[in-house]
Amino acid sequence: MSLVELSVNRISYSQSQNGAYALILEEIDGERKLPIVIGGFEAQSIAIALDKEIQPPRPLTHDLFKNLANNYEIKIKQVIIHKLVDGIFFSSIICERDNEEEIFDARTSDAIALALRFESPIYTYDKILDNAGIILKKEISNKNKEKKFDESFKGFSIKELNKKIAKAIEDENYELAAQLRDEINQRK
């Protein structure tokens, strides 16, 4: 079976499952997307790993793991989403220390959160993409999207929005911080 490299396309709120998010992975050299339902905490951790500007005041669980791994010279070589059973994805984290490899079973959301922090590649098998992958016919790139402003932030200046970002980070509400950041970027 051939491995296919993936990257994180986006995270969006799941319309079908309350309190859940859809993590959308995409193959690097192709059109297929792999949607994976994840929880809110995992979505938050992945979003923080994607946005290097947001720095939580205390390390999140995945950041703590990275700090420990770095201290003990453990590297994550790659993550492989290797199995799909009844809609649940199974993943492995391939680590290396002192030129010895170890493979660890992991939830896919945790494996991806760590892969992003270690800047490690994410793979799946072609068969999994064939079974669970989708091709979006009309994907609109961010460059071509019409700028839309969130009505709930309409009355705030950029200075006020920056203060709200600082407060959201202090309160560890990273989802709100990301929304505020996006609002500021849309106004520029």
N, CA, C and O of each residue as an XYZ file, in Angstrom:
752
protein
N       0.846     -1.188      0.000
C       0.000      0.000      0.000
C       0.883      1.240      0.000
O       1.887      1.312      0.709
N       0.493      2.195     -0.797
C       1.305      3.402     -0.894
C       0.815      4.475      0.075
O      -0.385      4.649      0.291
N       1.782      5.188      0.651
C       1.481      6.282      1.562
C       1.256      7.561      0.775
O       1.896      7.801     -0.249
N       0.327      8.381      1.273
C       0.011      9.670      0.668
C       0.239     10.726      1.739
O      -0.295     10.623      2.844
N       1.036     11.748      1.412
C       1.286     12.805      2.390
C       0.115     13.777      2.426
O      -0.460     14.133      1.397
N      -0.222     14.196      3.652
C      -1.346     15.099      3.881
C      -0.881     16.375      4.556
O       0.176     16.414      5.186
N      -1.685     17.419      4.415
C      -1.468     18.648      5.179
C      -2.816     19.075      5.743
O      -3.865     18.636      5.272
N      -2.778     19.929      6.750
C      -4.024     20.421      7.341
C      -4.560     21.528      6.448
O      -3.879     22.515      6.173
N      -5.789     21.342      6.003
C      -6.452     22.349      5.176
C      -7.141     23.381      6.053
O      -6.931     24.585      5.903
N      -7.972     22.888      6.975
C      -8.690     23.805      7.873
C      -9.406     23.011      8.959
O      -9.486     21.783      8.921
N      -9.922     23.758      9.922
C     -10.770     23.210     10.968
C     -12.073     23.992     10.905
O     -12.054     25.221     10.832
N     -13.187     23.304     10.931
C     -14.464     24.007     10.936
C     -15.403     23.347     11.933
O     -15.244     22.178     12.287
N     -16.378     24.117     12.373
C     -17.355     23.593     13.322
C     -18.214     22.559     12.612
O     -18.674     22.796     11.495
N     -18.431     21.429     13.243
C     -19.214     20.352     12.637
C     -20.695     20.685     12.690
O     -21.247     20.933     13.762
N     -21.327     20.690     11.539
C     -22.762     20.948     11.472
C     -23.556     19.738     11.946
O     -24.693     19.882     12.398
N     -22.971     18.552     11.849
C     -23.707     17.329     12.150
C     -23.586     16.892     13.611
O     -24.475     16.205     14.114
N     -22.515     17.269     14.301
C     -22.323     16.839     15.682
C     -22.076     18.043     16.579
O     -21.101     18.773     16.402
N     -22.956     18.239     17.528
C     -22.859     19.377     18.427
C     -21.583     19.300     19.271
O     -21.289     18.258     19.856
N     -20.832     20.392     19.337
C     -19.614     20.454     20.138
C     -18.407     19.828     19.474
O     -17.331     19.776     20.069
N     -18.569     19.350     18.250
C     -17.459     18.703     17.541
C     -16.987     19.597     16.394
O     -17.680     20.520     15.965
N     -15.806     19.293     15.925
C     -15.215     20.037     14.822
C     -14.794     19.070     13.728
O     -14.550     17.889     13.978
N     -14.713     19.585     12.531
C     -14.229     18.785     11.404
C     -12.823     19.271     11.063
O     -12.624     20.430     10.701
N     -11.868     18.381     11.184
C     -10.505     18.657     10.763
C     -10.405     18.166      9.323
O     -10.632     16.989      9.044
N     -10.069     19.063      8.423
C      -9.978     18.701      7.014
C      -8.503     18.611      6.627
O      -7.777     19.606      6.632
N      -8.081     17.393      6.291
C      -6.736     17.167      5.779
C      -6.841     17.077      4.262
O      -7.884     16.692      3.733
N      -5.777     17.427      3.567
C      -5.793     17.305      2.110
C      -4.494     16.680      1.647
O      -3.431     16.896      2.228
N      -4.609     15.890      0.573
C      -3.391     15.286      0.043
C      -2.565     16.389     -0.615
O      -3.107     17.288     -1.258
N      -1.256     16.305     -0.446
C      -0.372     17.357     -0.939
C      -0.336     17.386     -2.462
O      -0.340     18.464     -3.056
N      -0.301     16.234     -3.095
C      -0.232     16.185     -4.553
C      -1.524     15.628     -5.139
O      -1.489     14.674     -5.917
N      -2.659     16.208     -4.776
C      -3.930     15.727     -5.299
C      -5.081     16.591     -4.842
O      -4.885     17.652     -4.249
N      -6.291     16.125     -5.126
C      -7.500     16.901     -4.842
C      -8.303     16.369     -3.658
O      -9.209     17.048     -3.174
N      -7.986     15.176     -3.192
C      -8.817     14.564     -2.158
C      -8.600     15.204     -0.794
O      -7.487     15.575     -0.422
N      -9.694     15.318     -0.073
C      -9.693     15.831      1.294
C     -10.143     14.697      2.204
O     -10.935     13.843      1.807
N      -9.629     14.702      3.427
C      -9.982     13.688      4.406
C     -10.571     14.389      5.628
O      -9.829     14.956      6.429
N     -11.910     14.357      5.783
C     -12.528     15.000      6.955
C     -12.505     14.054      8.157
O     -12.831     12.873      8.041
N     -12.118     14.592      9.302
C     -12.039     13.811     10.534
C     -12.742     14.606     11.628
O     -12.422     15.775     11.849
N     -13.689     13.987     12.309
C     -14.401     14.650     13.401
C     -13.539     14.574     14.655
O     -13.073     13.503     15.045
N     -13.336     15.744     15.285
C     -12.518     15.822     16.496
C     -13.248     16.661     17.539
O     -14.202     17.372     17.223
N     -12.798     16.571     18.764
C     -13.395     17.333     19.861
C     -12.896     18.768     19.906
O     -11.952     19.142     19.209
N     -13.547     19.554     20.734
C     -13.228     20.974     20.853
C     -11.831     21.257     21.378
O     -11.152     22.150     20.871
N     -11.387     20.509     22.388
C     -10.055     20.739     22.947
C      -8.967     20.403     21.930
O      -7.965     21.110     21.820
N      -9.176     19.318     21.190
C      -8.200     18.930     20.165
C      -8.172     19.957     19.039
O      -7.108     20.302     18.526
N      -9.361     20.445     18.658
C      -9.440     21.480     17.614
C      -8.682     22.729     18.053
O      -7.962     23.341     17.264
N      -8.854     23.097     19.317
C      -8.166     24.265     19.867
C      -6.649     24.066     19.825
O      -5.914     24.975     19.441
N      -6.191     22.902     20.210
C      -4.757     22.624     20.221
C      -4.172     22.651     18.808
O      -3.079     23.177     18.598
N      -4.893     22.091     17.850
C      -4.427     22.095     16.458
C      -4.431     23.523     15.913
O      -3.500     23.925     15.214
N      -5.473     24.287     16.232
C      -5.549     25.675     15.758
C      -4.383     26.507     16.296
O      -3.829     27.340     15.579
N      -4.017     26.283     17.545
C      -2.894     27.017     18.132
C      -1.580     26.615     17.449
O      -0.712     27.456     17.214
N      -1.444     25.330     17.136
C      -0.225     24.875     16.455
C      -0.130     25.464     15.049
O       0.967     25.724     14.555
N      -1.274     25.672     14.407
C      -1.278     26.247     13.061
C      -0.985     27.742     13.082
O      -0.350     28.263     12.165
N      -1.440     28.430     14.116
C      -1.276     29.880     14.201
C      -0.141     30.199     15.163
O      -0.324     30.198     16.380
N       0.999     30.464     14.620
C       2.204     30.691     15.439
C       2.117     31.990     16.252
O       2.908     32.192     17.173
N       1.160     32.874     15.919
C       1.045     34.147     16.625
C       0.422     33.998     18.004
O       0.691     34.805     18.894
N      -0.406     32.980     18.194
C      -1.081     32.789     19.483
C      -0.178     31.976     20.397
O       0.190     30.843     20.087
N       0.167     32.570     21.518
C       1.002     31.911     22.515
C       0.215     31.814     23.817
O      -0.006     32.827     24.480
N      -0.209     30.609     24.192
C      -0.946     30.481     25.452
C      -0.039     30.829     26.637
O       1.172     30.612     26.578
N      -0.624     31.366     27.709
C       0.191     31.744     28.864
C       0.832     30.544     29.560
O       1.880     30.677     30.192
N       0.205     29.376     29.445
C       0.753     28.142     30.004
C       0.742     27.098     28.898
O      -0.103     27.163     28.005
N       1.656     26.138     28.935
C       1.685     25.145     27.861
C       0.448     24.242     27.892
O       0.015     23.781     28.948
N      -0.102     24.008     26.703
C      -1.173     23.033     26.573
C      -0.560     21.634     26.642
O       0.662     21.491     26.623
N      -1.387     20.623     26.719
C      -0.896     19.244     26.868
C       0.089     18.869     25.766
O       1.134     18.281     26.046
N      -0.233     19.202     24.514
C       0.650     18.844     23.403
C       1.963     19.635     23.445
O       3.012     19.130     23.047
N       1.894     20.876     23.930
C       3.118     21.670     24.092
C       3.993     21.079     25.200
O       5.217     21.035     25.078
N       3.360     20.630     26.269
C       4.090     19.990     27.363
C       4.791     18.731     26.856
O       5.958     18.496     27.170
N       4.080     17.931     26.075
C       4.684     16.721     25.507
C       5.891     17.087     24.646
O       6.928     16.427     24.713
N       5.758     18.139     23.839
C       6.873     18.548     22.978
C       8.067     18.995     23.828
O       9.209     18.660     23.515
N       7.810     19.739     24.884
C       8.900     20.171     25.764
C       9.620     18.973     26.388
O      10.850     18.938     26.439
N       8.848     17.997     26.859
C       9.448     16.787     27.434
C      10.252     16.015     26.379
O      11.376     15.583     26.633
N       9.664     15.854     25.207
C      10.339     15.113     24.131
C      11.637     15.809     23.732
O      12.664     15.158     23.538
N      11.586     17.126     23.613
C      12.813     17.871     23.263
C      13.879     17.694     24.339
O      15.060     17.531     24.033
N      13.458     17.725     25.591
C      14.399     17.580     26.696
C      15.096     16.217     26.663
O      16.267     16.104     27.024
N      14.369     15.190     26.231
C      14.933     13.841     26.172
C      15.345     13.434     24.754
O      15.565     12.257     24.466
N      15.444     14.432     23.884
C      15.927     14.256     22.510
C      15.126     13.209     21.733
O      15.686     12.382     21.014
N      13.822     13.266     21.895
C      12.912     12.396     21.147
C      12.340     13.220     20.001
O      11.866     14.338     20.205
N      12.386     12.670     18.815
C      11.861     13.358     17.635
C      10.680     12.570     17.092
O      10.677     11.339     17.118
N       9.691     13.279     16.606
C       8.602     12.617     15.893
C       8.959     12.662     14.417
O       8.998     13.732     13.809
N       9.219     11.491     13.847
C       9.607     11.399     12.441
C       8.414     11.566     11.521
O       8.498     12.245     10.498
N       7.291     10.939     11.891
C       6.103     11.026     11.057
C       4.889     10.503     11.806
O       5.003      9.819     12.824
N       3.733     10.842     11.275
C       2.465     10.335     11.776
C       1.795      9.619     10.618
O       1.790     10.112      9.490
N       1.224      8.443     10.904
C       0.534      7.693      9.862
C      -0.881      7.368     10.343
O      -1.073      6.724     11.375
N      -1.862      7.828      9.571
C      -3.251      7.429      9.805
C      -3.383      6.100      9.079
O      -3.463      6.064      7.851
N      -3.405      5.007      9.836
C      -3.223      3.698      9.222
C      -4.467      2.833      9.134
O      -4.459      1.805      8.458
N      -5.553      3.241      9.819
C      -6.727      2.371      9.800
C      -7.984      3.204      9.977
O      -7.976      4.244     10.635
N      -9.057      2.728      9.377
C     -10.380      3.342      9.510
C     -11.374      2.222      9.786
O     -11.577      1.342      8.950
N     -11.997      2.261     10.973
C     -12.968      1.238     11.351
C     -14.218      1.939     11.888
O     -14.149      2.694     12.858
N     -15.348      1.683     11.253
C     -16.633      2.261     11.675
C     -16.552      3.777     11.867
O     -17.089      4.311     12.838
N     -15.889      4.462     10.953
C     -15.794      5.916     10.994
C     -14.753      6.463     11.957
O     -14.639      7.678     12.117
N     -13.998      5.591     12.597
C     -12.961      6.027     13.540
C     -11.594      5.781     12.914
O     -11.284      4.678     12.463
N     -10.781      6.842     12.898
C      -9.434      6.755     12.336
C      -8.458      6.340     13.438
O      -8.572      6.786     14.580
N      -7.506      5.489     13.088
C      -6.458      5.051     14.000
C      -5.125      5.535     13.451
O      -4.873      5.465     12.248
N      -4.273      6.028     14.347
C      -2.999      6.595     13.912
C      -1.838      6.071     14.740
O      -1.995      5.585     15.860
N      -0.676      6.193     14.138
C       0.578      5.848     14.813
C       1.518      7.032     14.736
O       1.569      7.750     13.738
N       2.262      7.219     15.816
C       3.314      8.234     15.848
C       4.634      7.478     15.821
O       4.885      6.625     16.672
N       5.470      7.793     14.847
C       6.779      7.143     14.745
C       7.804      8.107     15.326
O       8.037      9.190     14.789
N       8.406      7.695     16.429
C       9.382      8.521     17.146
C      10.772      7.924     16.986
O      10.939      6.743     16.679
N      11.770      8.789     17.206
C      13.153      8.332     17.134
C      13.947      8.966     18.266
O      13.816     10.153     18.563
N      14.773      8.135     18.887
C      15.705      8.600     19.913
C      16.934      7.715     19.837
O      16.819      6.490     19.819
N      18.091      8.316     19.792
C      19.355      7.586     19.700
C      19.339      6.584     18.536
O      19.786      5.445     18.672
N      18.819      7.029     17.405
C      18.731      6.223     16.175
C      17.875      4.971     16.318
O      18.003      4.045     15.518
N      17.011      4.928     17.319
C      16.085      3.818     17.477
C      14.660      4.327     17.320
O      14.286      5.351     17.892
N      13.871      3.600     16.536
C      12.486      3.976     16.291
C      11.547      3.253     17.243
O      11.745      2.090     17.594
N      10.529      3.980     17.642
C       9.435      3.421     18.430
C       8.142      3.881     17.775
O       8.058      4.999     17.268
N       7.143      3.019     17.789
C       5.843      3.357     17.223
C       4.823      3.354     18.350
O       4.741      2.409     19.135
N       4.037      4.445     18.413
C       3.037      4.590     19.457
C       1.662      4.752     18.835
O       1.489      5.498     17.872
N       0.696      4.052     19.387
C      -0.689      4.207     18.983
C      -1.190      5.540     19.539
O      -0.840      5.914     20.658
N      -2.012      6.263     18.762
C      -2.506      7.561     19.223
C      -3.844      7.879     18.576
O      -4.167      7.390     17.494
N      -4.613      8.711     19.269
C      -5.804      9.250     18.613
C      -5.301     10.139     17.485
O      -4.268     10.795     17.611
N      -6.026     10.154     16.403
C      -5.585     10.912     15.231
C      -5.457     12.400     15.542
O      -4.515     13.046     15.085
N      -6.380     12.944     16.304
C      -6.305     14.373     16.628
C      -5.045     14.690     17.432
O      -4.407     15.717     17.199
N      -4.680     13.818     18.378
C      -3.455     14.034     19.155
C      -2.219     13.889     18.273
O      -1.278     14.676     18.373
N      -2.231     12.881     17.412
C      -1.087     12.657     16.527
C      -0.856     13.865     15.623
O       0.287     14.266     15.402
N      -1.927     14.441     15.107
C      -1.791     15.601     14.215
C      -1.346     16.830     14.997
O      -0.509     17.596     14.520
N      -1.901     17.028     16.201
C      -1.470     18.164     17.029
C       0.027     18.091     17.307
O       0.711     19.114     17.309
N       0.535     16.887     17.542
C       1.973     16.716     17.790
C       2.777     16.860     16.503
O       3.837     17.486     16.507
N       2.293     16.295     15.412
C       3.012     16.408     14.138
C       3.201     17.869     13.757
O       4.262     18.249     13.261
N       2.184     18.689     13.984
C       2.306     20.114     13.662
C       3.354     20.792     14.535
O       4.110     21.634     14.051
N       3.405     20.439     15.793
C       4.379     21.047     16.700
C       5.813     20.603     16.377
O       6.758     21.372     16.549
N       5.965     19.379     15.916
C       7.291     18.864     15.580
C       7.639     19.081     14.110
O       8.721     18.710     13.654
N       6.700     19.692     13.370
C       6.869     19.910     11.926
C       7.191     18.597     11.217
O       8.084     18.526     10.373
N       6.440     17.564     11.585
C       6.615     16.222     11.030
C       5.555     15.965      9.966
O       4.452     16.507     10.042
N       5.881     15.153      8.990
C       4.893     14.857      7.946
C       3.768     13.963      8.466
O       3.947     13.170      9.390
N       2.610     14.120      7.842
C       1.417     13.328      8.154
C       1.086     12.517      6.910
O       1.026     13.058      5.805
N       0.870     11.213      7.093
C       0.569     10.330      5.966
C      -0.682      9.515      6.247
O      -1.089      9.333      7.395
N      -1.273      9.036      5.176
C      -2.286      7.998      5.253
C      -2.099      7.090      4.052
O      -1.312      7.384      3.152
N      -2.824      5.997      4.047
C      -2.737      5.077      2.915
C      -3.750      5.479      1.847
O      -4.823      6.002      2.148
N      -3.388      5.225      0.609
C      -4.237      5.527     -0.521
C      -5.618      4.895     -0.343
O      -6.630      5.496     -0.702
N      -5.654      3.704      0.201
C      -6.907      2.980      0.406
C      -7.851      3.753      1.344
O      -9.060      3.795      1.119
N      -7.291      4.357      2.384
C      -8.105      5.139      3.317
C      -8.665      6.369      2.619
O      -9.831      6.715      2.809
N      -7.847      7.027      1.819
C      -8.340      8.189      1.064
C      -9.412      7.769      0.062
O     -10.378      8.500     -0.154
N      -9.250      6.607     -0.544
C     -10.266      6.116     -1.475
C     -11.592      5.871     -0.760
O     -12.656      6.149     -1.312
N     -11.528      5.351      0.468
C     -12.745      5.021      1.216
C     -13.383      6.227      1.904
O     -14.609      6.339      1.926
N     -12.586      7.119      2.458
C     -13.133      8.205      3.275
C     -12.870      9.593      2.709
O     -13.409     10.578      3.213
N     -12.057      9.683      1.681
C     -11.731     10.983      1.107
C     -12.874     11.544      0.281
O     -13.730     10.810     -0.213
N     -12.867     12.846      0.145
C     -13.862     13.533     -0.681
C     -13.147     14.503     -1.601
O     -12.024     14.927     -1.329
N     -13.800     14.844     -2.678
C     -13.293     15.878     -3.575
C     -14.347     16.974     -3.610
O     -15.493     16.728     -3.984
N     -13.964     18.166     -3.226
C     -14.886     19.296     -3.235
C     -14.865     19.909     -4.623
O     -13.816     20.327     -5.113
N     -16.014     19.961     -5.243
C     -16.086     20.426     -6.621
C     -15.799     21.911     -6.751
O     -15.095     22.336     -7.667
N     -16.343     22.700     -5.832
C     -16.160     24.143     -5.932
C     -15.520     24.664     -4.659
O     -16.209     25.185     -3.783
N     -14.239     24.529     -4.556
C     -13.550     25.070     -3.393
C     -13.089     26.476     -3.739
O     -12.404     26.694     -4.738
N     -13.464     27.399     -2.921
C     -13.133     28.795     -3.171
C     -11.896     29.128     -2.361
O     -11.873     28.923     -1.147
N     -10.879     29.634     -3.013
C      -9.669     29.991     -2.279
C      -9.909     31.255     -1.464
O     -10.759     32.074     -1.811
N      -9.168     31.406     -0.396
C      -9.307     32.587      0.463
C      -9.043     33.873     -0.305
O      -9.596     34.922      0.026
N      -8.206     33.798     -1.320
C      -7.886     34.996     -2.093
C      -9.093     35.504     -2.868
O      -9.240     36.708     -3.077
N      -9.949     34.592     -3.292
C     -11.095     34.974     -4.107
C     -12.356     35.220     -3.292
O     -13.372     35.646     -3.842
N     -12.308     34.959     -2.002
C     -13.491     35.157     -1.174
C     -13.754     36.642     -1.001
O     -12.838     37.454     -0.866
N     -15.028     36.963     -1.010
C     -15.417     38.336     -0.729
C     -15.173     38.576      0.750
O     -15.487     37.720      1.577
N     -14.614     39.736      1.093
C     -14.345     40.013      2.503
C     -15.658     40.164      3.247
O     -16.516     40.966      2.877
N     -15.795     39.371      4.310
C     -16.985     39.426      5.141
C     -16.542     39.746      6.561
O     -15.606     39.142      7.085
N     -17.218     40.688      7.164
C     -16.890     41.065      8.521
C     -17.895     40.435      9.464
O     -19.094     40.416      9.185
N     -17.405     39.920     10.579
C     -18.271     39.332     11.586
C     -19.074     40.469     12.219
O     -18.504     41.402     12.782
N     -20.386     40.382     12.121
C     -21.253     41.448     12.619
C     -21.079     41.677     14.119
O     -21.257     42.801     14.588
N     -20.733     40.630     14.886
C     -20.601     40.794     16.332
C     -19.386     41.639     16.706
O     -19.316     42.139     17.829
N     -18.433     41.811     15.800
C     -17.243     42.619     16.074
C     -17.308     43.976     15.373
O     -16.371     44.769     15.461
N     -18.398     44.237     14.689
C     -18.536     45.416     13.830
C     -18.264     46.738     14.559
O     -17.627     47.631     14.001
N     -18.736     46.865     15.787
C     -18.627     48.130     16.498
C     -17.292     48.381     17.175
O     -17.129     49.413     17.825
N     -16.333     47.480     17.047
C     -15.063     47.612     17.749
C     -13.962     48.108     16.811
O     -13.901     47.733     15.640
N     -13.108     48.950     17.352
C     -11.936     49.398     16.588
C     -10.873     48.301     16.624
O     -10.979     47.347     17.394
N      -9.854     48.446     15.787
C      -8.769     47.455     15.773
C      -8.060     47.444     17.122
O      -7.668     46.383     17.608
N      -7.894     48.606     17.724
C      -7.258     48.675     19.047
C      -8.085     47.898     20.075
O      -7.531     47.162     20.893
N      -9.407     48.062     20.032
C     -10.270     47.331     20.962
C     -10.229     45.822     20.688
O     -10.253     45.013     21.615
N     -10.167     45.461     19.409
C     -10.082     44.047     19.054
C      -8.779     43.437     19.570
O      -8.771     42.300     20.043
N      -7.680     44.184     19.483
C      -6.400     43.696     20.009
C      -6.471     43.481     21.521
O      -5.908     42.515     22.036
N      -7.156     44.370     22.233
C      -7.340     44.196     23.679
C      -8.165     42.946     23.961
O      -7.887     42.207     24.906
N      -9.188     42.717     23.129
C     -10.024     41.521     23.300
C      -9.223     40.249     23.028
O      -9.447     39.226     23.676
N      -8.292     40.306     22.073
C      -7.433     39.142     21.799
C      -6.581     38.835     23.026
O      -6.479     37.682     23.443
N      -5.968     39.871     23.602
C      -5.128     39.674     24.788
C      -5.944     39.058     25.925
O      -5.465     38.164     26.623
N      -7.173     39.538     26.109
C      -8.042     39.011     27.173
C      -8.435     37.565     26.864
O      -8.452     36.725     27.764
N      -8.748     37.272     25.615
C      -9.135     35.908     25.231
C      -7.985     34.932     25.472
O      -8.206     33.816     25.942
N      -6.763     35.346     25.155
C      -5.599     34.489     25.394
C      -5.383     34.297     26.890
O      -5.095     33.191     27.346
N      -5.524     35.372     27.644
C      -5.383     35.275     29.096
C      -6.407     34.300     29.683
O      -6.104     33.555     30.614
N      -7.626     34.315     29.126
C      -8.698     33.422     29.577
C      -8.614     32.035     28.938
O      -9.448     31.169     29.201
N      -7.593     31.838     28.094
C      -7.375     30.582     27.370
C      -8.545     30.244     26.445
O      -8.875     29.074     26.248
N      -9.169     31.286     25.880
C     -10.242     31.116     24.898
C      -9.619     31.359     23.517
O      -9.784     32.424     22.923
N      -8.910     30.358     23.030
C      -8.121     30.513     21.810
C      -8.984     30.560     20.556
O      -8.587     31.141     19.546
N     -10.142     29.961     20.619
C     -11.045     30.020     19.466
C     -11.496     31.463     19.229
O     -11.492     31.943     18.095
N     -11.881     32.145     20.301
C     -12.270     33.550     20.190
C     -11.079     34.388     19.737
O     -11.236     35.275     18.898
N      -9.894     34.123     20.276
C      -8.692     34.864     19.879
C      -8.437     34.721     18.374
O      -8.083     35.693     17.708
N      -8.617     33.521     17.849
C      -8.415     33.294     16.416
C      -9.467     34.040     15.596
O      -9.146     34.598     14.547
N     -10.714     34.057     16.059
C     -11.769     34.789     15.347
C     -11.475     36.285     15.333
O     -11.647     36.952     14.313
N     -11.031     36.802     16.471
C     -10.690     38.230     16.546
C      -9.516     38.557     15.625
O      -9.531     39.574     14.932
N      -8.499     37.691     15.618
C      -7.358     37.883     14.723
C      -7.803     37.906     13.266
O      -7.350     38.739     12.482
N      -8.698     36.977     12.909
C      -9.203     36.925     11.540
C      -9.962     38.200     11.191
O      -9.844     38.710     10.077
N     -10.732     38.711     12.130
C     -11.479     39.949     11.900
C     -10.506     41.106     11.626
O     -10.716     41.893     10.702
N      -9.453     41.202     12.427
C      -8.460     42.262     12.222
C      -7.789     42.104     10.849
O      -7.622     43.084     10.122
N      -7.410     40.888     10.503
C      -6.774     40.656      9.205
C      -7.705     40.992      8.041
O      -7.242     41.481      7.010
N      -8.997     40.742      8.183
C      -9.941     41.063      7.119
C     -10.075     42.558      6.921
O     -10.337     43.023      5.812
N      -9.896     43.305      7.986
C     -10.034     44.764      7.881
C      -8.826     45.442      7.254
O      -8.918     46.577      6.785
N      -7.696     44.749      7.247
C      -6.472     45.352      6.707
C      -6.486     45.368      5.201
O      -5.534     45.840      4.580
